Amino acid sequence: MIKLSMHTDNWRCLSGSLADAVAAARKFGLKHIEFGVVDGQDFIQGLGYSPAVSLEANPIRLRRYLEANGLETSQIDAGYPITGPLGATFGVRYVQRAIQFASAIGCACVDITDGQSRPAGYTDKEVMAITKENFRQILDWAEDYEVTVNLETHGPYTNDPEILDSMLSFFDSPWLRLNLDTGNTFIAGGNPVDFLKRFLPKLGYMHIKDVSASMAAAMRGEETGIAMSESPIGQGVNADNIAECIKLLKQADWDGVLSVECLGTDENLQASIGWLREQIG
């Protein structure tokens, strides 16, 4: 069964809070929500101008708050770059803490990804060797806490299908899956439909982003990721690809979550959620 969620990051550019995202989820009848986490304290989040959640928060109280609003957490976004030396120094521990938090809150999965660019001074072979060890340490925790780790297409490594395939094959683990992001894959110059056809057996989650014509003209093939869809999902140049992906998921009887990533205005959300519900049927 295909379920709809949305990412609270939709409110980051609007200086919105977690409460703003929760209110919108209720307004548009969603039952699931995804949020990013801060490792420590952040004054922007503390002042209520960021929709992220601190890993120092009480996860049980947060779960009660979400349940009181009719929501379950579909995924925790722990997308600090896990590739290379900074991933080893900071990313591993960050994701491990996110896995603990996910387990406490009753969330089944955590999102990870690569960086925006390749680490300077390292060959791809060296980066992948470090990244494999990073994965090893993360998957030990994922297995113990029974939380799936979803690798998102976001950077130069994950948007290369051959490298992505090798990363997903680092270990034969049921706790390592793919989070396919339709917008990131498209803006990097790829086709999300082709990615889905190749990696459907490993698909654990999807971020759904459309891309405006102006953004595609300015950025496609130059960048590897975008924060969210500025245009409503279904009204951009990536709409046909998204519709085809949903057809493939339905044909495969895929059971999982599509997470809406568009600017968190009522107009964008209403159009995006309405269009996606039509596609899902």
Summary of the structure (lengths in Angstrom):
residues: 281
radius of gyration: 17.5
end to end distance: 11.0
largest distance: 49.4
contacts: 1032
relative contact order: 0.14
helix: 48%
strand: 19%
